[in-house]
Amino acid sequence: WQSHTIYRNYRHSDIQIQWFWQLVNDISDEQRSRLLQFVTGTCRLPIGGFSELMGSYGEQKFCIERAGKENGLPQSHTCFNRLDLPPYSSYDQLKEKLLRAIEETEGFGQV
């Protein structure tokens, strides 16, 4: 997953990106599936894995973009496989906000 991700306004070395991948490794398979669905619109990968993710206009890599305010929830753009991740100031804050976003949303609206 990580090796097939692109970043906008973040670098791979930024602490928020390191925290994001730490969280991906720490959460359950079910939560990873929900995260994948939150960002891509599907809980299943293509047969070829992350390298073959499709978006509205064909092949579209998983993308994490720095966007939003620190006190807000992450947002997703499923047509572009993009996660808008605010610049959180701690791992715990990123974890709380991201898990809340993936667990409390259904479809295009919040539960």
C-alpha positions as CSV (number, residue, x, y, z in Angstrom):
1,W,0.0,0.0,0.0
2,Q,2.6,2.5,1.1
3,S,4.8,1.8,-1.9
4,H,1.9,2.7,-4.3
5,T,1.0,6.0,-2.6
6,I,1.7,9.6,-3.8
7,Y,1.7,12.7,-1.6
8,R,0.6,16.2,-2.3
9,N,1.8,19.0,0.0
10,Y,3.3,16.3,2.2
11,R,6.6,14.4,1.9
12,H,7.1,10.8,2.8
13,S,9.3,11.9,5.7
14,D,6.7,14.3,7.2
15,I,5.7,13.2,10.7
16,Q,2.0,13.1,9.8
17,I,2.7,10.6,7.1
18,Q,4.8,8.5,9.4
19,W,2.0,8.5,11.9
20,F,-0.5,7.6,9.2
21,W,1.4,4.5,8.2
22,Q,2.0,3.6,11.9
23,L,-1.8,3.7,12.4
24,V,-2.4,1.6,9.3
25,N,-0.1,-1.0,10.7
26,D,-1.7,-0.8,14.2
27,I,-5.4,-1.0,13.3
28,S,-7.3,-4.2,12.7
29,D,-8.0,-5.7,9.3
30,E,-11.6,-4.6,9.5
31,Q,-10.5,-1.0,10.2
32,R,-8.0,-1.1,7.3
33,S,-10.9,-2.3,5.1
34,R,-13.0,0.6,6.2
35,L,-10.2,3.0,5.6
36,L,-9.8,1.6,2.1
37,Q,-13.5,2.0,1.5
38,F,-13.5,5.5,2.9
39,V,-10.8,6.6,0.5
40,T,-11.5,4.5,-2.6
41,G,-15.2,3.7,-2.4
42,T,-14.6,0.0,-2.2
43,C,-13.4,-2.3,0.6
44,R,-11.6,-4.6,-1.9
45,L,-8.4,-4.2,-3.8
46,P,-8.1,-5.0,-7.5
47,I,-6.6,-8.4,-8.3
48,G,-3.3,-6.7,-9.0
49,G,-3.3,-4.9,-5.7
50,F,-2.7,-1.2,-5.0
51,S,-0.7,-0.7,-8.2
52,E,-3.9,-1.2,-10.1
53,L,-6.3,1.1,-8.2
54,M,-8.7,2.8,-10.6
55,G,-10.3,6.3,-10.4
56,S,-12.7,8.2,-12.5
57,Y,-10.2,8.6,-15.3
58,G,-8.4,5.3,-15.2
59,E,-5.5,4.2,-13.1
60,Q,-5.3,6.4,-10.0
61,K,-2.8,5.8,-7.2
62,F,-3.7,6.2,-3.6
63,C,-3.0,9.8,-2.6
64,I,-2.6,11.6,0.7
65,E,-2.9,15.4,0.5
66,R,-2.3,17.9,3.2
67,A,-5.6,19.7,3.4
68,G,-8.0,20.9,6.1
69,K,-7.6,22.3,9.6
70,E,-6.0,20.5,12.5
71,N,-9.3,20.3,14.4
72,G,-11.2,18.9,11.5
73,L,-11.8,15.3,10.3
74,P,-10.0,13.9,7.3
75,Q,-12.0,13.9,4.1
76,S,-11.9,11.6,1.1
77,H,-12.4,12.0,-2.6
78,T,-13.3,8.4,-3.8
79,C,-13.2,9.3,-7.5
80,F,-9.5,10.1,-7.1
81,N,-8.5,7.7,-4.3
82,R,-7.5,10.7,-2.3
83,L,-7.4,11.3,1.5
84,D,-7.3,14.9,2.6
85,L,-5.3,14.6,5.9
86,P,-5.0,17.7,8.1
87,P,-1.6,18.5,9.6
88,Y,-2.3,17.0,13.1
89,S,0.1,17.8,15.9
90,S,0.1,14.4,17.5
91,Y,-0.3,10.7,16.7
92,D,-3.2,10.4,19.1
93,Q,-5.0,13.3,17.4
94,L,-4.5,11.7,14.0
95,K,-5.7,8.4,15.3
96,E,-8.8,9.8,16.9
97,K,-9.8,11.9,13.9
98,L,-9.1,9.3,11.3
99,L,-10.8,6.4,13.1
100,R,-13.8,8.7,13.8
101,A,-14.0,9.6,10.1
102,I,-13.9,6.0,8.9
103,E,-16.2,4.6,11.5
104,E,-18.9,7.3,11.4
105,T,-19.4,7.8,7.7
106,E,-21.5,5.9,5.3
107,G,-21.7,6.7,1.6
108,F,-21.6,10.4,0.9
109,G,-22.9,11.6,4.3
110,Q,-22.2,11.1,7.9
111,V,-24.2,8.8,10.1
